[in-house]
Amino acid sequence: MKSPRHILAIIVFAQFCCVSLWFAGNGVMNDLVVNFNLQESALGHLTSAVQLGFIAGTLIFAILTIADRFPPSKVFFVCALIGAIFNLGIIWKGNGFLSILVLRFFTGFFLAGIYPVGMKIAADYFEKGLGKSLGFIVGALVIGTSFPHLLKNLSNLLSWKFVLINTSALAVLGGVLMVFLVPDGPFRKPGQKIDLGAFYKVFENSEFRSAAFGYFGHMWELYAFWAFVPIMIKTYALSHPENSFNIPFLSFLVIGIGGLSCVLGAYLAQKFGTRRIAFFALFASCICCLVSPWIFTLERENIFVGFLILWGMVVIADSPLFSTLVAQNTSPEMKGTALTIVNCIGFAITIISIQLINVLREFLDINDIFMILAIGPIFGLIALKKVPQSLD
């Protein structure tokens, strides 16, 4: 029988493999624009299509309480396999904007059976030390999300299809590892029936509600920042032509470094408290939003890059901590559904912030528009004050 440490390693690696599907389209966006005659605004629309698919998936998964009624490792495997197929479909030469939009939507839909279900599996294994476990899992999400940018950097001499083929292959591998090597956890309490009222019942708990609202504020900022990191770097490079940037690699670095901060934040939470560390990280990312116009005026490239790396760390460090607070403040038989519901609403919020920035780019100086992301952290900080302090 495998030890919990080995189980966690498998969950983390499988999660990394599968969530690389998330930003696979973003990693090759310039190639998609050229090969399929897309407009520059396609970045925001295709990113939002994945988010919208994820929202639809999590909504259906939550209403049907799939993550609690069925073996979660099997759910993970099936969704990884189908998500990989839809991701691979982008390489078809007959695609247009609408068909790519649909493919990204269904990729997002089946990611609903990967990301929150992976956290549910961890919660079934780690009643104590859940925050640290989720720190590793969300860290895997972050690195998996940034991985297509690294693949794009490595595939400059190869076809852009290389990125999509490899991310799909990784997703299949992750699903296979999960279904064959991770059985049901010892703390799993399966739900017995469909509960159409689950979406509302979980919010009757005021402490759960406060933790969820803090997460929603965090999500307003997170994916909008990730989606537009390459645009930020490109904007700075255009206004400072004396500097040369490897945009795919730097995008990977800025997003991927957050994986380290997730793990670091989880360890700090064990010593100083989950809510306290979440509050600190959310406050720091709020400050980054507010001073973001200043970074585009910096003449020194290393300071600009350093600031983006710092922002990339604090913008995600609180994510596993919010998931921990959510899981700790709901009943065991509803953990999977509660995590799925919170993800559903959180990702719905990301569409609003991404599309808002997409629209504002047409009317305002791009240097100034990222300040609007501070709205979410401010809201989240207010909600967090009502969550009880706890050591994980």
C-alpha positions in Angstrom: 0.0 0.0 0.0 1.4 3.4 -1.0 2.1 5.9 1.7 0.3 9.3 1.8 3.5 11.0 0.7 3.6 8.8 -2.4 -0.1 9.4 -3.1 0.4 13.1 -2.9 3.3 13.0 -5.3 1.1 11.1 -7.8 -1.8 13.6 -7.4 0.5 16.6 -7.8 2.2 15.2 -10.9 -1.2 14.1 -12.5 -2.6 17.5 -11.8 0.4 19.2 -13.4 0.0 17.0 -16.5 -3.7 17.6 -17.0 -4.0 21.4 -16.2 -1.4 22.1 -18.9 -4.5 22.0 -21.2 -5.7 25.2 -19.6 -3.4 27.7 -21.3 -2.4 25.5 -24.2 -4.2 27.9 -26.6 -2.5 31.0 -25.0 0.9 29.4 -25.4 0.5 29.3 -29.2 -1.8 32.3 -29.6 0.3 34.2 -32.1 0.5 31.0 -34.3 -3.3 30.6 -34.1 -3.8 34.2 -35.1 -1.6 33.8 -38.2 -2.7 30.3 -39.3 -6.4 30.8 -38.8 -6.7 34.6 -39.6 -7.8 35.5 -36.1 -8.0 39.0 -34.7 -5.7 40.2 -31.9 -8.7 40.3 -29.5 -8.8 36.5 -29.9 -6.6 36.2 -26.8 -9.3 37.4 -24.4 -12.1 35.6 -26.2 -10.4 32.2 -26.3 -9.2 32.5 -22.7 -12.8 33.4 -21.7 -14.1 30.4 -23.7 -12.0 28.0 -21.5 -13.2 29.8 -18.4 -16.9 29.7 -19.6 -16.5 25.9 -20.3 -15.1 25.4 -16.9 -18.0 27.3 -15.3 -20.5 25.2 -17.2 -18.7 22.0 -16.2 -18.4 22.9 -12.6 -22.1 24.0 -12.5 -23.2 20.6 -13.9 -20.8 18.7 -11.7 -22.0 20.5 -8.6 -25.7 20.1 -9.3 -25.2 16.4 -10.0 -22.7 16.1 -7.1 -20.5 14.0 -9.4 -17.3 14.5 -7.4 -19.0 13.1 -4.2 -21.2 10.3 -5.8 -18.6 8.7 -8.1 -15.0 7.5 -7.5 -13.1 10.8 -8.0 -10.1 9.1 -9.6 -12.3 7.7 -12.4 -14.0 11.0 -12.9 -10.5 12.6 -13.2 -9.4 10.0 -15.7 -12.5 10.3 -18.0 -12.3 14.1 -18.0 -8.5 14.1 -18.7 -9.0 11.9 -21.7 -11.9 13.8 -23.2 -10.3 17.2 -22.5 -7.1 16.0 -24.2 -9.1 15.1 -27.3 -10.7 18.6 -27.5 -7.4 20.3 -27.0 -5.8 18.2 -29.8 -8.7 19.2 -32.1 -7.2 22.7 -32.6 -4.5 21.4 -34.9 -7.2 20.6 -37.6 -6.4 22.8 -40.5 -10.1 23.4 -41.3 -10.6 25.3 -38.0 -11.9 28.9 -37.8 -12.4 31.2 -34.9 -15.8 29.7 -34.0 -14.6 26.1 -34.1 -11.6 26.9 -32.0 -13.8 28.8 -29.6 -16.0 25.6 -29.2 -12.9 23.4 -28.8 -11.6 25.6 -26.0 -15.0 25.7 -24.3 -15.2 21.9 -24.1 -11.6 21.7 -23.0 -12.6 24.0 -20.1 -15.7 22.0 -19.5 -13.8 18.8 -18.8 -11.2 20.7 -16.7 -14.0 20.9 -14.2 -13.5 17.2 -13.6 -9.7 17.7 -13.1 -8.8 20.7 -11.0 -11.5 20.7 -8.2 -11.7 16.9 -8.3 -7.9 16.7 -7.7 -8.4 18.9 -4.6 -11.3 16.7 -3.5 -9.0 13.6 -3.8 -6.4 15.3 -1.7 -9.0 16.2 0.9 -10.0 12.5 1.0 -6.4 11.6 2.0 -5.2 14.5 4.1 -7.6 15.5 6.9 -4.6 17.0 8.8 -2.1 19.0 6.8 -4.6 19.7 4.0 -3.3 23.2 3.5 0.2 21.9 2.7 -1.2 19.2 0.4 -3.3 21.8 -1.5 -0.3 24.0 -1.7 1.5 21.4 -3.7 -1.6 20.7 -5.8 -2.3 24.3 -6.7 1.5 24.7 -7.3 1.1 22.0 -9.9 -1.8 23.9 -11.4 0.3 27.0 -11.7 3.3 25.2 -13.3 0.9 23.3 -15.6 -0.7 26.5 -16.6 2.6 28.1 -17.4 4.0 25.0 -19.1 2.6 25.8 -22.6 4.6 29.0 -22.7 7.8 27.0 -22.0 6.9 24.5 -24.6 6.4 27.4 -27.1 9.8 28.7 -26.2 11.3 25.3 -26.7 9.4 24.7 -30.0 10.5 27.8 -31.9 12.3 25.5 -34.3 9.3 23.1 -34.4 5.7 23.4 -35.4 3.3 25.1 -33.0 1.3 21.9 -33.1 4.1 20.4 -30.9 2.7 22.4 -28.0 -0.9 21.1 -28.4 0.1 17.5 -29.1 2.4 17.4 -26.0 -0.1 19.0 -23.7 -2.8 16.5 -24.8 -0.3 13.6 -24.3 0.5 14.9 -20.8 -3.2 15.1 -19.9 -3.7 11.4 -20.9 -0.7 10.4 -18.9 -2.0 12.3 -15.8 -5.4 10.7 -16.1 -3.9 7.2 -16.4 -1.7 7.7 -13.3 -4.6 8.9 -11.2 -7.0 6.1 -12.1 -4.5 3.3 -11.6 -2.4 4.5 -8.7 -4.8 6.6 -6.5 -7.7 4.6 -5.0 -10.4 6.2 -2.9 -9.0 8.0 0.2 -9.6 6.9 3.8 -11.6 10.1 4.6 -13.9 9.9 1.6 -17.6 9.9 2.5 -19.5 9.4 -0.8 -22.7 11.3 -1.3 -25.7 9.0 -1.9 -27.9 11.0 -4.2 -28.3 14.1 -6.4 -28.9 17.1 -4.2 -30.3 19.9 -6.4 -30.1 22.3 -3.4 -26.4 21.8 -2.8 -25.5 25.0 -4.6 -27.4 27.0 -2.0 -27.0 24.8 1.1 -23.2 25.2 1.3 -23.6 29.0 1.6 -25.8 28.8 4.7 -22.6 28.4 6.7 -21.4 32.0 7.4 -17.8 31.0 7.8 -17.8 29.0 4.5 -19.5 32.0 2.9 -16.7 34.4 4.1 -14.0 32.0 2.9 -15.7 31.7 -0.5 -16.1 35.4 -0.9 -12.4 35.9 -0.2 -11.6 33.4 -2.9 -13.9 35.2 -5.3 -12.0 38.5 -4.8 -8.7 36.6 -5.4 -10.1 35.1 -8.7 -11.0 38.6 -10.0 -7.3 39.3 -10.3 -5.6 35.9 -10.9 -6.6 34.8 -14.4 -6.8 38.3 -15.8 -3.2 38.7 -14.7 -2.1 35.4 -16.1 -3.9 35.9 -19.4 -2.3 39.3 -20.0 1.3 38.6 -18.7 2.5 38.2 -22.4 0.8 41.4 -23.3 2.4 43.3 -20.4 5.8 42.1 -21.4 5.2 42.9 -25.1 3.9 46.4 -24.2 7.0 47.1 -22.1 9.3 45.8 -24.9 7.7 48.0 -27.5 8.1 51.1 -25.4 11.7 50.1 -24.5 13.1 48.8 -27.8 16.6 48.8 -26.4 15.6 45.8 -24.3 15.1 42.4 -25.8 12.8 39.8 -24.2 12.1 36.2 -24.8 8.3 36.6 -24.2 7.3 32.9 -24.0 10.1 32.0 -21.5 9.5 35.1 -19.4 5.8 34.5 -19.4 6.5 30.9 -18.2 8.8 32.3 -15.5 6.3 34.9 -14.2 3.4 32.5 -14.0 5.3 29.4 -13.1 7.1 31.0 -10.1 3.7 31.1 -8.4 4.0 27.3 -8.0 6.8 27.8 -5.5 4.9 30.5 -3.6 1.9 28.2 -3.2 4.1 25.6 -1.4 5.9 28.3 0.6 2.6 29.9 1.6 1.2 26.5 2.7 4.2 25.9 5.0 3.9 29.4 6.4 0.2 28.8 7.1 1.1 25.9 9.3 3.1 28.2 11.5 1.3 31.5 11.3 -2.3 30.5 10.4 -4.1 30.0 7.1 -6.2 33.1 7.2 -3.3 35.3 8.2 -1.0 34.2 5.3 -3.9 34.4 2.8 -4.6 37.9 4.0 -0.9 39.0 3.6 -0.7 37.5 0.0 -3.9 39.1 -1.1 -2.9 42.5 0.3 0.5 42.2 -1.5 -1.2 41.4 -4.8 -3.6 44.3 -4.3 -0.6 46.7 -3.9 0.9 45.2 -7.1 -2.3 46.1 -9.0 -2.4 49.6 -7.7 1.2 50.4 -8.6 1.1 48.5 -11.9 1.1 51.7 -14.1 4.5 52.6 -12.7 6.2 49.4 -13.8 5.7 50.3 -17.5 7.7 53.5 -16.9 10.7 51.8 -15.5 13.9 52.1 -17.5 15.7 49.3 -15.9 14.7 45.9 -17.4 15.7 43.9 -14.3 13.4 45.9 -12.0 10.5 45.4 -14.4 11.1 41.7 -14.6 11.6 41.5 -10.8 8.3 43.3 -10.2 6.4 40.9 -12.5 8.0 37.9 -10.8 7.0 39.3 -7.4 3.4 39.8 -8.6 3.4 36.3 -10.1 4.2 34.9 -6.7 1.8 36.8 -4.5 -1.1 36.6 -7.0 -1.5 32.9 -6.5 0.1 32.2 -3.0 -3.3 32.5 -1.3 -5.2 30.2 -3.7 -4.5 26.9 -1.9 -5.2 28.7 1.4 -8.6 29.8 0.3 -9.4 26.2 -0.8 -8.2 25.0 2.6 -10.6 27.4 4.3 -13.4 26.4 2.1 -12.8 22.6 2.7 -12.5 23.2 6.5 -15.8 25.0 6.7 -18.0 22.4 5.0 -19.3 18.9 5.9 -17.1 15.9 4.7 -19.7 14.5 2.4 -20.0 17.8 0.6 -16.4 18.7 0.3 -16.1 17.8 -3.4 -19.3 19.6 -4.3 -18.4 22.7 -2.2 -15.0 23.0 -3.8 -16.6 22.6 -7.2 -19.3 25.3 -6.5 -16.7 27.8 -5.3 -14.6 27.1 -8.4 -17.6 27.6 -10.6 -18.4 31.0 -9.2 -14.8 32.0 -9.0 -14.1 31.3 -12.6 -17.3 33.0 -13.7 -15.8 36.1 -12.1 -12.6 35.7 -14.1 -14.5 36.0 -17.4 -15.8 39.4 -16.3 -12.4 40.8 -15.4 -10.7 39.3 -18.5 -13.4 40.7 -20.8 -13.4 44.1 -19.0 -9.7 44.5 -19.6 -10.1 43.3 -23.2 -12.7 46.1 -23.8 -10.7 48.8 -21.9 -7.7 48.1 -24.1 -9.6 49.7 -26.9 -10.2 52.9 -25.1 -7.5 53.4 -22.4 -3.7 53.3 -22.2 -2.9 49.7 -21.4 -0.4 50.8 -18.9 -3.2 52.0 -16.6 -5.9 49.4 -17.0 -4.5 46.7 -14.7 -5.2 48.9 -11.6 -8.8 47.8 -12.0 -7.8 44.3 -10.8 -7.3 45.7 -7.3 -11.1 45.7 -6.9 -11.1 41.9 -6.3 -8.4 41.8 -3.6 -10.0 44.7 -1.7 -13.3 42.8 -1.7 -11.5 39.6 -0.6 -9.6 41.3 2.2 -12.9 42.6 3.7 -14.5 39.1 3.5 -11.4 37.4 5.0 -11.7 39.4 8.2 -14.8 37.3 9.1 -13.0 34.0 8.7 -11.8 32.4 12.0 -8.0 32.0 12.3 -6.7 28.5 12.2 -3.5 26.6 12.0 -3.6 23.8 9.4 
